[in-house]
């Protein structure tokens, strides 16, 4: 058996290697357990200050448009458009497994699929964006957000029935 050369300051040991490898494998396994989360793109480029068009989601699930900072969520016969950032400190929200809703990775605030606040440091629901339907398209204006504590009626109405 050879002795470990402790003079190698840039070398990591076997335990560190195994810890890194196992953490990576666990991360991949956790990501594969997520429900249907899709990256989407707008049907046409967004004009500055304009709205964005998406195909009407065919089934329940979550789609994220990072370029326009929009989350599109279809659940229980309703489609919602949310701002991608958490209302607490503007961190990008993540989806929870099995369409259980959303979570802020920074302070662990949790939200239902309809954007209702459940727990964590946030003090209000997710911001809903102005949304409408035109035939088989969903139209979202990322510049018009409704905060549940500022305008509860508009926040509650910001959805499309399907």
ROSE-4610 file (N, C-alpha, C; in Angstrom, 1 decimal, always signed):
// ROSE-4610
residu = [X/X/X/X/X/X/X/X/X/X/X/X/X/X/X/X/X/X/X/X/X/X/X/X/X/X/X/X/X/X/X/X/X/X/X/X/X/X/X/X/X/X/X/X/X/X/X/X/X/X/X/X/X/X/X/X/X/X/X/X/X/X/X/X/X/X/X/X/X/X/X/X/X/X/X/X/X/X/X/X/X/X/X/X/X/X/X/X/X/X/X/X/X/X/X/X/X/X/X/X/X/X/X/X/X/X/X/X/X/X/X/X/X/X/X/X/X/X/X/X/X/X/X/X/X/X/X/X/X/X/X/X/X/X/X/X/X/X/X/X/X/X/X/X/X/X/X/X/X/X/X/X/X/X/X/X/X/X/X/X/X/X/X/X/X/X/X/X/X/X/X/X/X/X/X/X/X/X/X/X/X/X/X/X/X/X/X/X/X/X/X/X/X/X/X/X/X/X/X/X/X/X/X/X/X/X/X/X/X/X/X/X/X/X/X/X/X/X/X/X/X/X/X/X/X/X/X/X/X/X/X/X/X/X/X/X/X/X/X/X/X/X/X/X/X/X/X/X/X/X/X/X/X/X/X/X/X/X/X/X/X/X/X/X/X/X/X/X/X/X/X/X/X/X/X/X/X/X/X/X/X/X/X/X/X/X/X/X/X/X/X/X/X/X/X/X/X/X/X/X/X/X/X/X/X/X/X/X/X/X/X/X/X/X/X/X/X/X/X/X/X/X/X/X/X/X/X/X/X/X/X/X/X/X/X/X/X/X/X/X/X/X/X/X/X/X/X/X/X/X/X/X/X/X/X/X/X/X/X/X/X/X/X/X/X/X/X/X/X/X/X/X/X/X/X/X/X/X/X/X/X/X/X/X/X/X/X/X/X/X/X/X/X/X/X/X/X/X/X/X/X/X/X/X/X/X/X/X/X/X/X/X/X/X/X/X/X/X/X/X/X/X/X/X/X/X/X/X/X/X/X/X/X/X/X/X/X/X/X/X/X/X/X/X/X/X/X/X/X/X/X/X/X/X/X/X/X/X/X/X/X/X/X/X/X/X/X/X/X/X/X/X/X/X/X/X/X/X/X/X/X/X/X/X/X/X]
num = [1/1/1/2/2/2/3/3/3/4/4/4/5/5/5/6/6/6/7/7/7/8/8/8/9/9/9/10/10/10/11/11/11/12/12/12/13/13/13/14/14/14/15/15/15/16/16/16/17/17/17/18/18/18/19/19/19/20/20/20/21/21/21/22/22/22/23/23/23/24/24/24/25/25/25/26/26/26/27/27/27/28/28/28/29/29/29/30/30/30/31/31/31/32/32/32/33/33/33/34/34/34/35/35/35/36/36/36/37/37/37/38/38/38/39/39/39/40/40/40/41/41/41/42/42/42/43/43/43/44/44/44/45/45/45/46/46/46/47/47/47/48/48/48/49/49/49/50/50/50/51/51/51/52/52/52/53/53/53/54/54/54/55/55/55/56/56/56/57/57/57/58/58/58/59/59/59/60/60/60/61/61/61/62/62/62/63/63/63/64/64/64/65/65/65/66/66/66/67/67/67/68/68/68/69/69/69/70/70/70/71/71/71/72/72/72/73/73/73/74/74/74/75/75/75/76/76/76/77/77/77/78/78/78/79/79/79/80/80/80/81/81/81/82/82/82/83/83/83/84/84/84/85/85/85/86/86/86/87/87/87/88/88/88/89/89/89/90/90/90/91/91/91/92/92/92/93/93/93/94/94/94/95/95/95/96/96/96/97/97/97/98/98/98/99/99/99/100/100/100/101/101/101/102/102/102/103/103/103/104/104/104/105/105/105/106/106/106/107/107/107/108/108/108/109/109/109/110/110/110/111/111/111/112/112/112/113/113/113/114/114/114/115/115/115/116/116/116/117/117/117/118/118/118/119/119/119/120/120/120/121/121/121/122/122/122/123/123/123/124/124/124/125/125/125/126/126/126/127/127/127/128/128/128/129/129/129/130/130/130/131/131/131/132/132/132/133/133/133/134/134/134/135/135/135/136/136/136/137/137/137/138/138/138/139/139/139/140/140/140/141/141/141/142/142/142/143/143/143/144/144/144/145/145/145/146/146/146/147/147/147/148/148/148/149/149/149/150/150/150/151/151/151/152/152/152/153/153/153/154/154/154/155/155/155/156/156/156/157/157/157/158/158/158/159/159/159/160/160/160/161/161/161/162/162/162]
x = [+0.9/+0.0/+0.9/+0.5/+1.4/+0.9/+1.8/+1.4/+0.9/-0.1/-0.7/+0.4/+0.6/+1.5/+0.8/+1.0/+0.2/+0.8/+1.9/+2.5/+1.8/+0.9/+0.1/-1.0/-0.8/-1.8/-3.0/-2.8/-4.0/-4.7/-4.3/-4.9/-6.1/-7.1/-8.2/-8.2/-8.6/-8.5/-9.6/-9.6/-10.6/-11.9/-12.0/-13.3/-13.9/-13.2/-13.7/-14.2/-13.4/-13.9/-15.2/-15.3/-16.5/-17.7/-17.5/-18.5/-19.0/-18.1/-18.5/-19.3/-18.8/-19.4/-20.8/-21.0/-22.3/-23.3/-22.8/-23.6/-24.1/-23.3/-23.7/-24.7/-24.5/-25.4/-26.8/-26.8/-28.0/-28.8/-28.0/-28.6/-29.3/-28.7/-29.2/-30.5/-30.5/-31.7/-32.8/-32.5/-33.6/-34.2/-33.3/-33.9/-34.7/-34.4/-35.2/-36.6/-36.7/-38.0/-39.0/-38.6/-39.5/-40.6/-41.7/-42.8/-42.6/-43.6/-43.4/-43.2/-41.9/-41.5/-40.8/-41.3/-40.7/-40.2/-39.1/-38.7/-39.5/-40.0/-40.8/-40.2/-40.6/-40.2/-41.5/-41.5/-42.7/-42.8/-44.1/-44.4/-43.8/-43.6/-42.9/-42.1/-41.1/-40.3/-41.1/-40.8/-41.6/-41.0/-41.9/-41.6/-41.4/-40.5/-40.3/-41.6/-41.9/-43.1/-44.4/-44.2/-45.4/-45.7/-46.7/-47.1/-46.4/-46.5/-45.9/-47.0/-46.9/-47.9/-47.3/-48.1/-47.7/-48.8/-48.4/-49.4/-50.2/-51.5/-52.3/-51.8/-51.4/-50.9/-51.9/-51.5/-52.5/-52.9/-52.0/-52.3/-51.7/-52.1/-51.5/-50.0/-49.4/-47.9/-47.4/-46.1/-45.5/-44.5/-44.5/-43.5/-42.8/-41.5/-40.8/-40.2/-40.4/-39.8/-38.8/-37.6/-36.6/-36.3/-36.4/-36.1/-37.0/-38.3/-39.3/-39.6/-39.0/-39.2/-40.7/-41.2/-42.6/-42.7/-43.5/-43.9/-45.3/-45.6/-46.9/-47.3/-48.5/-48.9/-50.3/-50.5/-51.9/-52.2/-53.3/-53.7/-55.2/-55.8/-57.2/-58.1/-57.9/-58.7/-58.5/-57.4/-57.0/-55.6/-55.3/-53.9/-53.6/-52.4/-51.9/-50.6/-50.3/-48.9/-48.4/-47.2/-46.5/-45.2/-44.8/-43.5/-42.5/-41.4/-40.5/-39.8/-39.8/-39.1/-40.0/-39.4/-40.1/-40.4/-41.6/-42.0/-41.2/-40.5/-39.8/-38.5/-37.6/-36.4/-35.9/-36.9/-36.6/-35.7/-35.6/-34.9/-35.8/-35.2/-35.9/-36.5/-37.8/-38.6/-38.3/-38.4/-38.2/-39.5/-39.7/-40.9/-40.6/-41.7/-41.6/-42.0/-41.5/-41.8/-43.3/-43.7/-45.1/-46.1/-45.7/-46.6/-47.2/-46.4/-46.9/-46.8/-46.3/-46.3/-44.9/-44.5/-43.2/-42.5/-41.2/-40.4/-39.3/-39.1/-37.9/-36.7/-35.7/-34.5/-33.7/-33.9/-33.2/-33.7/-35.0/-35.5/-36.6/-36.8/-37.7/-39.2/-39.6/-41.0/-41.6/-42.8/-43.5/-44.9/-45.3/-46.5/-47.3/-48.6/-49.4/-49.3/-49.7/-49.7/-50.5/-51.4/-52.2/-51.5/-50.3/-49.6/-49.8/-50.7/-51.0/-49.9/-49.5/-48.4/-48.8/-47.9/-48.1/-47.2/-45.9/-45.0/-43.7/-42.9/-41.6/-41.6/-40.6/-40.4/-41.2/-41.6/-42.4/-43.7/-44.2/-45.3/-46.6/-46.5/-47.7/-47.6/-48.6/-48.7/-47.7/-47.5/-46.7/-47.4/-46.6/-47.2/-47.8/-49.1/-49.7/-49.6/-49.4/-49.3/-50.6/-50.8/-52.0/-52.0/-53.1/-53.2/-54.6/-54.6/-55.8/-55.7/-56.8/-56.7/-57.3/-56.6/-57.1/-57.0/-58.1/-58.1/-57.3/-56.3/-55.4/-54.1/-54.1/-53.0/-53.3/-52.2/-52.3/-51.4/-52.0/-51.3/-51.0/-49.7/-49.2/-48.5/-48.8/-48.0/-47.1/-45.8/-44.9/-44.7/-45.1/-44.9/-46.1/-47.2/-48.4/-48.5/-48.1/-48.2/-49.2/-49.9/-50.9/-50.4/-50.3/-49.9/-51.2/-51.2/-52.4/-52.8/-51.8/-52.0/-52.3/-52.0/-52.3/-53.6/-53.9/-55.2/-55.7/-56.3/-56.8/-57.8/-58.6/-59.6/-58.9/-58.0/-57.3/-56.4/-55.8/-55.0/-55.8/-57.0/-57.9/-58.4/-58.6/-59.1/-58.0/-56.8/-55.7/-55.5/-56.4/-56.3/-57.2/-56.9/-57.7/-58.3/-59.6/-60.3/-60.2/-59.9/-59.8/-60.7]
y = [-1.2/+0.0/+1.2/+2.2/+3.4/+4.4/+5.2/+6.3/+7.5/+8.2/+9.4/+10.5/+11.2/+12.3/+13.6/+14.0/+15.2/+16.5/+16.5/+17.7/+18.2/+17.5/+17.9/+18.8/+20.1/+21.1/+21.2/+21.0/+21.1/+19.8/+18.7/+17.4/+17.3/+16.7/+16.3/+14.8/+14.5/+13.1/+12.3/+11.0/+10.0/+10.4/+10.7/+11.1/+12.3/+13.3/+14.5/+14.1/+13.3/+12.8/+12.1/+11.1/+10.3/+11.2/+12.2/+13.1/+13.9/+14.4/+15.2/+14.3/+13.1/+12.2/+11.8/+11.5/+11.1/+12.3/+13.5/+14.7/+14.9/+14.8/+14.9/+13.9/+12.6/+11.6/+11.8/+12.3/+12.6/+13.7/+14.7/+15.9/+15.5/+14.6/+14.1/+13.3/+12.5/+11.7/+12.6/+13.6/+14.6/+15.3/+15.7/+16.5/+15.6/+14.3/+13.4/+13.1/+13.4/+13.1/+14.3/+15.4/+16.5/+16.2/+16.8/+16.6/+17.3/+17.5/+18.1/+19.6/+19.9/+21.3/+21.5/+22.4/+22.6/+24.0/+24.2/+25.5/+25.8/+27.0/+27.5/+28.7/+29.0/+30.3/+30.9/+32.2/+32.8/+32.4/+32.5/+32.1/+33.1/+34.3/+35.4/+36.2/+36.9/+37.7/+38.8/+39.2/+40.2/+41.6/+42.5/+43.9/+44.5/+45.5/+46.2/+46.7/+46.4/+46.9/+46.1/+45.1/+44.4/+43.1/+42.4/+41.2/+40.0/+38.8/+37.6/+36.6/+35.9/+34.8/+33.4/+32.6/+31.2/+30.3/+29.1/+28.1/+27.7/+27.5/+27.1/+25.7/+25.6/+24.3/+23.2/+22.1/+21.0/+20.2/+20.3/+19.5/+20.3/+19.8/+20.4/+20.3/+21.3/+21.4/+22.8/+22.9/+24.2/+24.4/+25.6/+26.0/+27.3/+27.4/+28.6/+29.2/+30.5/+31.3/+32.3/+31.8/+32.6/+33.9/+34.0/+35.2/+36.3/+36.0/+37.0/+37.0/+36.1/+36.0/+35.7/+34.7/+34.3/+32.8/+32.5/+31.1/+30.9/+29.9/+29.6/+28.3/+28.3/+27.1/+26.8/+25.6/+25.1/+24.1/+24.3/+23.4/+23.4/+22.3/+22.2/+23.1/+23.1/+23.8/+25.3/+25.8/+27.2/+27.4/+28.5/+28.8/+30.1/+30.1/+31.3/+31.7/+33.0/+33.5/+34.3/+33.9/+34.5/+35.1/+36.1/+36.7/+35.6/+35.4/+34.3/+34.6/+35.8/+36.1/+36.0/+35.6/+35.6/+37.0/+37.2/+38.5/+39.0/+38.1/+38.4/+39.2/+38.5/+39.2/+39.0/+38.8/+38.7/+37.5/+36.5/+35.3/+34.5/+33.9/+33.1/+31.9/+31.7/+30.6/+29.3/+28.2/+26.8/+26.1/+25.1/+24.2/+23.1/+22.7/+21.6/+20.3/+19.2/+17.9/+17.7/+17.0/+16.5/+17.6/+18.8/+19.9/+20.4/+20.3/+20.6/+22.1/+22.9/+24.3/+24.8/+25.9/+26.6/+26.9/+27.0/+27.3/+28.3/+29.2/+30.1/+29.4/+29.2/+28.5/+29.3/+30.6/+31.5/+31.3/+31.5/+31.5/+30.5/+29.6/+28.4/+28.8/+30.0/+30.3/+29.3/+28.8/+27.9/+28.4/+28.0/+28.5/+27.4/+27.4/+26.5/+26.7/+25.8/+26.0/+27.2/+27.7/+28.9/+30.2/+30.1/+31.2/+31.6/+30.9/+31.3/+30.9/+31.9/+31.7/+30.6/+29.7/+28.7/+28.9/+29.0/+29.1/+29.8/+30.2/+30.8/+32.3/+32.9/+34.4/+35.4/+34.9/+35.9/+36.3/+37.5/+38.0/+38.1/+37.6/+37.6/+36.5/+36.4/+35.4/+35.8/+34.9/+35.2/+36.3/+37.1/+38.1/+37.4/+37.7/+37.2/+38.3/+37.8/+38.7/+38.8/+39.9/+40.0/+38.9/+38.2/+37.1/+37.1/+36.6/+36.5/+35.3/+34.9/+33.9/+34.4/+34.0/+34.3/+33.0/+32.3/+31.0/+30.0/+29.5/+28.5/+29.1/+30.4/+31.1/+31.8/+31.8/+32.6/+33.8/+34.9/+36.2/+36.8/+37.0/+37.5/+38.8/+39.8/+41.0/+41.0/+40.7/+40.6/+41.9/+43.0/+44.3/+44.7/+43.9/+44.2/+43.1/+43.4/+42.4/+42.8/+41.9/+42.1/+41.5/+42.3/+41.9/+41.6/+40.5/+40.1/+41.1/+41.7/+42.6/+44.0/+44.3/+45.7/+45.7/+44.8/+44.7/+43.3/+42.8/+41.4/+41.0/+42.0/+41.6/+41.3/+42.2/+41.9/+40.7/+40.5/+39.3/+38.0/+38.0/+36.9/+36.6/+37.7/+37.6/+37.3/+37.3/+37.1/+35.6/+35.0/+33.6/+33.4/+32.3/+31.9/+30.5/+30.4/+29.1/+28.3/+27.0/+26.2/+25.0]
z = [+0.0/+0.0/+0.0/-0.8/-0.9/+0.1/+0.5/+1.5/+0.7/+1.3/+0.7/+0.8/-0.3/-0.3/+0.1/+1.4/+1.9/+1.4/+0.6/+0.1/-1.1/-1.7/-2.9/-2.4/-2.4/-1.9/-2.8/-4.1/-5.1/-5.3/-4.7/-4.9/-3.9/-4.4/-3.4/-3.1/-2.0/-1.6/-2.1/-1.9/-2.4/-1.8/-0.5/+0.1/-0.6/-0.9/-1.5/-2.9/-3.6/-5.0/-4.9/-4.0/-3.8/-3.4/-2.5/-2.1/-3.3/-4.1/-5.3/-6.3/-6.5/-7.5/-7.0/-5.7/-5.2/-5.2/-4.9/-4.9/-6.3/-7.3/-8.7/-9.1/-8.7/-9.1/-8.4/-7.2/-6.5/-7.1/-7.6/-8.3/-9.6/-10.3/-11.6/-11.3/-10.3/-9.9/-9.5/-8.7/-8.3/-9.4/-10.4/-11.6/-12.4/-12.5/-13.3/-12.7/-11.4/-10.7/-10.9/-11.5/-11.7/-12.7/-12.5/-13.4/-14.7/-15.6/-16.9/-16.8/-16.8/-16.9/-18.2/-19.0/-20.3/-20.5/-21.2/-21.6/-22.8/-22.9/-24.0/-24.6/-25.8/-26.4/-26.9/-27.0/-27.6/-29.0/-29.5/-30.9/-31.9/-31.4/-32.2/-31.3/-31.7/-30.9/-30.3/-29.1/-28.4/-28.8/-29.1/-29.4/-28.1/-27.9/-26.7/-26.1/-24.9/-24.3/-24.8/-25.6/-26.1/-25.4/-25.9/-25.3/-26.0/-25.4/-25.9/-26.1/-27.2/-27.5/-27.4/-26.7/-26.5/-27.1/-27.4/-27.8/-26.5/-26.6/-25.5/-25.0/-23.7/-23.2/-23.4/-23.9/-24.1/-22.9/-21.9/-20.6/-19.4/-18.3/-17.0/-17.0/-16.6/-16.5/-16.5/-16.4/-16.3/-17.4/-18.0/-19.0/-18.6/-18.8/-18.4/-19.6/-19.8/-20.8/-20.2/-20.1/-19.4/-20.1/-21.4/-22.1/-21.8/-21.5/-21.2/-19.7/-18.9/-17.5/-17.2/-17.9/-17.7/-17.3/-16.4/-16.0/-16.5/-17.3/-17.8/-17.2/-16.4/-15.7/-16.0/-16.5/-16.7/-15.6/-14.8/-13.8/-13.5/-13.4/-13.1/-14.0/-15.3/-16.2/-16.3/-15.7/-15.7/-16.2/-16.8/-17.2/-16.6/-15.9/-15.2/-15.9/-15.8/-16.2/-15.0/-14.6/-13.5/-13.9/-13.1/-13.2/-12.7/-13.3/-13.0/-11.6/-11.2/-9.9/-8.7/-7.6/-6.3/-5.9/-5.3/-4.9/-3.6/-3.0/-1.8/-2.1/-2.9/-3.2/-4.7/-5.5/-7.0/-7.4/-6.7/-7.1/-8.1/-9.1/-10.0/-9.3/-9.5/-8.8/-9.6/-8.9/-9.4/-9.2/-10.0/-9.9/-8.9/-8.2/-7.2/-7.9/-7.5/-8.1/-8.3/-9.3/-9.5/-9.6/-10.2/-10.3/-9.0/-7.9/-6.6/-6.4/-7.3/-7.2/-7.5/-6.8/-7.0/-5.7/-5.8/-4.6/-4.9/-4.0/-4.1/-3.5/-4.3/-3.7/-2.7/-2.6/-1.7/-0.3/-0.1/+1.3/+1.5/+0.5/+0.6/+0.7/+0.2/+0.1/-0.9/-0.5/-1.4/-1.8/-3.0/-3.6/-4.3/-4.3/-5.0/-6.5/-7.3/-8.8/-9.3/-8.5/-8.9/-8.4/-7.7/-7.3/-5.8/-5.1/-3.8/-2.8/-2.0/-1.0/+0.0/+0.3/+1.3/+2.6/+2.4/+3.5/+3.1/+4.1/+3.8/+4.1/+3.7/+4.0/+3.2/+2.1/+1.2/+2.0/+1.7/+2.4/+1.6/+0.3/-0.5/-1.6/-2.4/-3.5/-4.6/-5.5/-6.7/-7.5/-8.3/-9.1/-10.4/-10.6/-11.9/-12.9/-14.2/-15.3/-16.0/-16.8/-17.6/-18.6/-18.7/-19.6/-20.3/-21.5/-22.3/-23.3/-23.9/-24.9/-26.2/-27.2/-28.6/-29.4/-29.6/-30.3/-29.5/-30.2/-29.5/-29.0/-28.7/-28.2/-26.9/-26.1/-24.8/-25.0/-24.6/-24.8/-23.4/-23.2/-21.9/-22.1/-21.2/-21.1/-19.9/-20.1/-18.9/-18.2/-18.8/-18.2/-17.3/-17.3/-16.5/-15.5/-14.2/-13.2/-12.1/-11.6/-10.5/-9.2/-8.2/-6.9/-6.0/-5.4/-4.7/-3.5/-2.9/-1.8/-2.2/-3.5/-4.0/-4.7/-5.5/-6.3/-6.3/-5.2/-5.1/-6.2/-6.7/-7.7/-9.1/-9.5/-10.7/-10.6/-9.5/-9.3/-9.5/-8.8/-8.9/-10.3/-11.1/-12.5/-13.5/-13.1/-14.1/-14.3/-15.1/-15.5/-16.7/-17.4/-18.6/-18.3/-18.4/-18.3/-19.6/-19.4/-20.6/-20.5]
